[in-house]
Amino acid sequence: MFDNLTNRLSGVIKTLKGEARLTENNIQDALREVRMALLEADVALPVVKEFIARVREKAVGKEVVSSLTPGQALVGVVHHELIALMGGEKADINLSTVPPAVILMAGLQGAGKTTSSGKLAKWLMEQKKKKVMLVSCDTYRPAAIQQLALLAEQTGADFFPVQQGQQPKEIARAALNFARTHFHDVMIVDTAGRLAIDEAMMQEIRDLETLLNPIETLFVVDAMQGQDAVNTARAFAEALPLTGVILTKLDGDARGGAALSVLHVTGKPIKFAGVAEKLAGLEQFHPDRMASRILGMGDVLGLIEEAQRGVDQHEAEKLARKMKSGKSFDLNDFKMQFQQMRNMGGMGAVMDKLPAQLSQAAQNVKIDDKVMGRTEAIINSMTPQERAKPEILKASRKRRVASGAGVTVQEVNRLLSQFEQAQKMMKMMSKGGMTKMLRGLKGMLPGIR
């Protein structure tokens, strides 16, 4: 999402050379680049002006350490101010109240409130070990209640049933009593949205807020709205006592301005970010990590956490024991490897969190997560014996597999070639040849060529 902003800010390093101190004169062109980068990213103009003023104030007179270039010194200041702009520190969700802790979701229609309610329920159950109930007070949008009920079923959360003809306040009151008597730790309330802000919607959600007295009132905003997100955030902040923001669709093609503007406008921290469509695609928002990603430094900690969530530890340990015992890496293991990669959001999500230098080095590597699905279909079309001993796959078997998977024989051959590279790499890994293994990374997985 931040590619253009990252590229523009990375260019700042090259504009300053050979100075021992940052001055008003030698940072002027660099700050102009920073200003243009932020405006192109759809950051609100008042936010840009204040940000540039703070960077200028902190940078002018700063000594350049001998190990740094002047450009790197300025980027250090920009990094610090980006973190401050997005809240400084991670803001935890507040559940410190007599159960049930009520979380009220607010925002426009289409921002992702219902989906975010399901994702948040899953996060609270897995990360905080809470008993969660989902409630829909959206009686206007067709199928909104059914959608939330389905999300509750998929996540394992409880769902409060709604009777036909019930009004939002009536639903909220009954749900709150039910949550109290059934010992729920958290009650997440999804509210109605509109395509634009109107007084009827605002009055309805104000009434719900008064009735429920939520510990958290979270404003859900679509990162792809750009400047519209800022105007919407301001209206909701004036109408409700917001406690935080959920920024959705950060994995999309948005330019990133909402992430850098919404805290300034609402005065409330971004607490969560939607980074994928899947139910596990909700992450706590870390200003320092996001600032590092914007400046091309990557988010290695985030990548490690994603790996811990997405990788099946039991399967990984089983594969490690298998390799250590000298047994061959087969197509079942190969399939398991890229399934786990897909659980981490696919190769695109992984590459997005790598430092810019590694991402640039991989620019010539074609990444296609759809290829992984076709690869799985090919392996599924093989017999157990063929998966365990790929060497028996000769011409007639390949034609049968290709026909079963709906692909060409050439694609089957390409898969087997990639598997052979992965097999060689696993042998190097089992013998401790990490350097050799890294050299062989390209071409290891389906979808990378």
C-alpha positions in Angstrom: 0.0 0.0 0.0 2.8 2.4 0.8 5.0 1.6 -2.2 4.9 5.1 -3.7 5.4 6.8 -0.4 8.3 4.5 0.4 10.0 5.2 -2.9 9.7 8.9 -2.6 11.0 9.0 1.0 13.8 6.7 0.1 14.9 9.2 -2.5 15.4 11.8 0.3 18.6 10.0 1.4 20.2 10.7 -2.0 19.5 14.4 -2.0 21.8 15.2 1.0 25.5 14.5 0.7 28.7 15.6 2.4 27.3 17.8 5.1 28.5 17.7 8.8 25.3 19.4 10.1 21.7 19.6 8.9 20.8 23.2 8.2 17.7 25.1 7.0 19.4 25.5 3.6 20.6 21.9 3.0 17.3 20.2 4.0 15.0 22.5 2.1 14.9 20.3 -1.1 14.7 17.1 1.0 11.7 18.5 3.0 10.0 19.5 -0.3 10.3 15.8 -1.4 8.9 14.7 2.0 6.0 17.1 1.6 5.2 16.0 -1.9 5.4 12.3 -0.9 2.9 12.8 1.9 0.5 14.8 -0.3 0.7 12.2 -3.0 -0.2 9.6 -0.4 -3.4 11.5 0.3 -2.4 12.7 3.8 -4.5 15.6 4.9 -2.9 19.0 4.2 -3.1 20.3 7.8 -1.3 17.1 8.9 1.4 17.5 6.3 2.1 21.1 7.3 2.4 20.3 11.0 4.5 17.2 10.3 7.0 19.2 8.1 7.2 21.9 10.7 8.1 19.4 13.4 10.7 17.6 11.2 12.3 20.9 10.3 12.4 22.0 14.0 14.0 18.7 15.1 16.4 18.4 12.1 17.9 21.9 11.9 21.2 21.9 13.8 21.4 18.2 14.2 24.9 16.9 14.0 25.6 14.1 11.5 27.2 11.1 13.1 30.3 10.0 11.2 28.7 6.6 10.5 25.7 8.2 8.8 25.1 10.3 5.7 23.1 13.6 6.1 20.2 11.9 4.2 20.2 9.1 6.7 20.3 11.5 9.6 17.2 13.3 8.2 15.4 10.0 7.6 16.0 9.2 11.3 14.2 12.4 12.2 11.4 11.6 9.7 11.1 8.1 11.2 10.8 9.4 14.7 8.1 11.9 13.7 6.1 9.3 11.7 5.9 7.2 14.8 4.7 10.2 16.8 2.2 11.1 14.1 0.6 7.6 14.3 0.4 7.5 18.1 3.9 6.9 19.4 3.2 3.6 21.1 1.0 0.6 20.6 -2.5 1.2 22.1 -4.0 -1.9 23.7 -7.7 -2.6 23.8 -9.2 -1.8 27.1 -11.2 -4.6 28.8 -10.8 -3.4 32.4 -14.5 -3.3 33.4 -17.1 -5.5 35.0 -18.0 -8.1 32.4 -19.3 -8.0 29.8 -16.9 -5.4 28.3 -19.0 -3.8 25.6 -17.2 -2.8 22.3 -19.3 -0.6 20.0 -18.4 -0.6 16.3 -19.1 2.6 14.4 -18.5 3.7 10.8 -19.9 4.2 7.4 -21.5 1.3 5.3 -18.8 -0.5 3.4 -16.0 0.4 5.8 -15.8 -3.2 7.0 -17.5 -3.0 10.4 -19.2 -6.4 10.3 -16.1 -8.2 9.0 -14.0 -6.4 11.6 -16.4 -7.4 14.3 -15.8 -11.1 13.4 -12.1 -10.6 13.1 -11.9 -8.8 16.5 -13.9 -11.6 18.1 -11.4 -14.2 16.8 -8.5 -12.1 18.0 -10.0 -11.7 21.5 -10.7 -15.4 21.8 -7.3 -16.5 20.6 -5.0 -13.8 22.0 -6.9 -12.8 25.2 -8.8 -16.1 25.8 -12.1 -14.3 26.2 -15.6 -15.6 25.9 -17.1 -13.3 23.2 -20.6 -12.7 22.0 -21.4 -10.9 18.7 -24.6 -8.7 18.4 -26.0 -7.1 15.2 -27.9 -3.8 15.6 -27.9 -3.3 11.9 -31.6 -3.8 11.0 -31.3 -1.9 7.7 -28.8 -3.5 5.5 -30.0 -6.7 3.9 -28.4 -9.8 5.2 -26.2 -7.9 7.8 -27.5 -10.0 10.7 -27.0 -13.2 8.7 -23.5 -12.2 7.8 -22.5 -11.6 11.4 -24.1 -14.9 12.4 -22.0 -16.7 9.8 -18.9 -14.9 11.1 -19.7 -16.0 14.7 -20.1 -19.6 13.5 -16.7 -19.5 11.7 -14.9 -18.0 14.6 -16.6 -20.0 17.4 -18.0 -16.9 19.1 -21.5 -16.8 20.4 -24.2 -14.9 18.5 -27.2 -13.2 20.0 -30.3 -14.0 17.9 -32.4 -11.1 16.6 -36.2 -11.3 16.2 -37.9 -9.9 13.2 -39.1 -6.3 13.7 -36.9 -5.6 16.7 -35.4 -2.1 16.9 -31.7 -1.5 17.6 -32.2 -0.2 21.2 -34.4 -3.2 22.0 -31.8 -5.6 20.6 -29.0 -3.9 22.5 -30.8 -4.0 25.8 -31.8 -7.7 25.5 -28.3 -8.6 24.3 -26.7 -6.9 27.3 -28.9 -8.7 29.8 -28.2 -12.0 28.0 -24.4 -11.4 28.1 -24.5 -10.7 31.8 -26.5 -13.8 32.7 -24.4 -16.1 30.5 -21.1 -14.8 31.7 -19.6 -13.4 28.5 -16.4 -11.5 28.9 -16.9 -9.3 25.8 -19.9 -8.2 23.8 -19.1 -6.8 20.4 -22.0 -4.7 18.9 -22.1 -4.1 15.1 -24.1 -1.0 14.2 -25.8 0.2 11.1 -23.9 2.4 8.6 -24.9 4.7 5.8 -23.4 5.6 2.5 -22.9 9.1 3.9 -23.2 10.7 7.3 -26.7 11.7 8.3 -28.3 12.8 11.5 -30.6 9.8 11.8 -27.6 7.4 11.9 -25.7 9.6 14.3 -28.6 9.9 16.7 -29.2 6.1 16.6 -25.6 5.3 17.5 -25.5 8.0 20.2 -28.6 6.4 21.7 -26.9 3.0 21.6 -23.7 4.4 23.2 -25.8 5.9 26.0 -27.6 2.7 26.6 -24.6 0.3 26.5 -22.0 2.6 28.0 -19.2 0.7 26.1 -15.7 0.5 27.4 -14.5 0.8 23.8 -16.1 2.7 20.9 -14.1 1.9 17.9 -14.4 3.9 14.6 -13.9 1.6 11.6 -12.5 3.4 8.6 -11.6 2.2 5.1 -7.9 3.0 4.4 -8.9 3.4 0.7 -11.1 6.4 1.4 -8.2 8.8 1.5 -9.4 12.4 2.2 -13.0 11.2 2.7 -11.8 9.1 5.6 -10.5 12.2 7.3 -13.9 14.0 7.0 -15.8 11.0 8.2 -13.4 10.5 11.1 -14.0 14.1 12.2 -17.8 13.8 12.1 -17.8 10.6 14.2 -15.3 12.1 16.7 -17.6 15.0 17.2 -20.7 12.8 17.7 -19.2 10.0 19.8 -16.7 9.5 22.6 -14.4 7.4 20.4 -11.7 5.4 22.1 -9.8 4.1 19.1 -9.7 3.3 15.4 -9.7 0.2 13.3 -8.1 0.8 9.9 -9.3 -1.7 7.3 -8.0 -2.8 3.9 -4.4 -1.9 4.5 -3.6 -4.7 2.1 -5.3 -2.9 -0.7 -4.1 -0.3 -3.2 -4.7 2.7 -0.9 -2.1 5.4 -0.8 -1.8 5.3 3.0 -3.0 8.8 3.8 -5.7 7.7 6.2 -3.2 5.8 8.4 -1.2 9.0 8.8 -4.2 11.4 9.2 -6.8 9.7 11.3 -5.1 10.1 14.7 -4.4 13.8 14.1 -8.1 14.3 13.3 -9.8 12.1 15.9 -7.2 12.4 18.7 -7.7 8.7 19.2 -5.1 5.9 18.5 -5.3 3.3 15.7 -5.7 0.1 17.7 -6.1 -2.5 14.9 -5.4 -2.8 11.2 -7.1 -5.1 8.7 -4.3 -6.6 6.7 -6.1 -9.5 4.8 -9.6 -10.7 4.0 -9.3 -13.8 6.0 -10.6 -13.9 9.6 -7.1 -14.0 11.0 -6.2 -10.8 9.0 -6.5 -8.4 11.9 -3.3 -7.1 13.6 -2.7 -4.8 16.5 -1.3 -1.5 15.1 2.3 -0.7 15.9 3.2 2.9 15.0 7.0 2.1 15.1 6.6 -0.9 12.8 4.4 1.0 10.3 6.8 3.9 10.2 9.7 1.4 9.5 7.6 -0.1 6.6 6.9 3.3 5.2 10.6 4.2 5.1 11.5 0.9 3.5 13.0 -0.7 6.7 10.5 -3.6 6.7 8.6 -5.1 9.6 10.6 -8.1 10.6 9.0 -8.4 14.0 5.6 -8.5 12.4 6.8 -11.1 9.9 8.0 -13.3 12.8 4.7 -13.0 14.6 2.8 -13.8 11.4 5.0 -16.9 11.0 4.3 -18.0 14.6 0.5 -17.7 14.0 0.5 -19.1 10.5 2.9 -22.0 10.7 1.7 -25.3 12.2 4.5 -26.0 14.8 3.6 -29.7 15.0 4.0 -30.1 11.2 7.2 -28.0 11.2 8.7 -30.2 14.0 7.6 -33.4 12.2 9.4 -32.2 9.0 12.5 -31.3 11.0 12.6 -34.8 12.6 12.0 -36.4 9.2 14.9 -34.5 7.6 17.2 -35.1 10.5 16.6 -38.9 10.2 17.7 -38.8 6.6 14.3 -39.4 5.0 13.6 -37.7 1.7 11.6 -34.5 1.4 8.5 -35.5 -0.7 5.6 -33.8 -2.4 3.4 -34.1 0.7 6.0 -32.0 2.6 6.2 -29.6 -0.3 2.4 -29.1 -0.3 2.5 -28.5 3.5 5.2 -25.8 3.1 3.2 -23.6 0.7 0.0 -24.2 2.6 1.7 -22.7 5.6 3.0 -19.8 3.4 -0.6 -19.2 2.4 -1.7 -19.2 6.0 0.8 -16.3 6.5 -1.1 -14.3 3.9 0.8 -15.5 0.8 4.1 -14.4 -0.7 2.8 -10.9 -1.3 2.1 -10.4 2.4 5.6 -11.7 3.3 7.4 -9.6 0.8 5.5 -6.5 2.0 7.1 -6.8 5.4 10.7 -7.4 4.2 13.1 -4.4 4.2 13.1 -2.4 0.9 16.6 -3.7 -0.1 15.3 -7.3 -0.1 12.1 -6.4 -1.8 14.0 -4.6 -4.5 16.3 -7.5 -5.0 13.2 -9.7 -5.5 11.5 -7.3 -8.0 12.5 -9.6 -10.9 10.9 -12.5 -9.1 7.4 -13.1 -10.3 5.1 -13.7 -7.3 1.7 -15.2 -8.0 -0.3 -16.7 -5.1 -2.8 -18.1 -7.6 -0.1 -20.5 -8.8 -0.1 -22.0 -5.3 -3.7 -23.1 -5.7 -3.0 -24.8 -9.1 0.0 -26.5 -7.6 -2.1 -27.9 -4.8 -4.6 -29.2 -7.3 -1.8 -30.9 -9.2 -0.5 -32.6 -6.1 -4.0 -33.6 -5.1 -4.4 -35.3 -8.4 -1.5 -37.7 -7.7 -1.7 -41.0 -5.9 -0.2 -41.4 -2.4 2.6 -43.4 -4.0 3.4 -40.7 -6.6 3.5 -38.0 -3.9 5.9 -40.1 -1.8 8.1 -41.1 -4.9 7.8 -38.3 -7.5 10.5 -40.1 -9.6 7.9 -42.6 -10.8 6.0 -39.8 -12.6 6.6 -40.6 -16.2 4.8 -39.4 -19.4 1.6 -41.3 -19.0 1.2 -40.5 -15.3 1.9 -36.8 -15.9 -0.8 -36.7 -18.6 -3.3 -38.3 -16.1 -2.3 -35.9 -13.3 -2.6 -32.9 -15.7 -6.0 -34.0 -16.8 -7.2 -34.5 -13.2 -6.0 -31.0 -12.2 -7.2 -29.2 -15.3 -3.7 -28.0 -16.2 -1.1 -28.7 -19.0 1.6 -31.3 -18.8 4.1 -28.4 -18.9 2.7 -27.1 -15.6 3.2 -30.5 -14.1 6.8 -30.5 -15.3 7.3 -27.0 -13.9 6.0 -28.1 -10.5 8.4 -31.1 -10.5 11.3 -28.9 -11.4 10.4 -26.5 -8.5 10.1 -29.4 -6.2 13.5 -30.7 -7.1 15.0 -27.3 -6.3 13.2 -27.3 -2.9 14.4 -30.9 -2.3 18.0 -29.9 -2.9 17.6 -26.9 -0.6 16.2 -29.1 2.2 19.2 -31.4 1.9 21.5 -28.4 2.2 19.5 -27.2 5.2 19.7 -30.6 6.9 23.5 -30.5 6.4 23.8 -27.0 7.8 24.4 -25.3 4.5 22.4 -22.2 5.2 24.3 -20.0 2.8 23.8 -22.5 0.0 20.1 -22.8 0.9 19.6 -19.0 0.7 21.1 -19.0 -2.8 18.6 -21.6 -3.8 15.6 -19.7 -2.4 14.4 -18.4 -5.8 12.3 -21.0 -7.5 11.8 -23.0 -4.3 8.0 -22.3 -4.0 5.3 -22.4 -6.6 4.4 -18.9 -7.8 8.0 -17.7 -7.6 10.0 -17.8 -10.8 
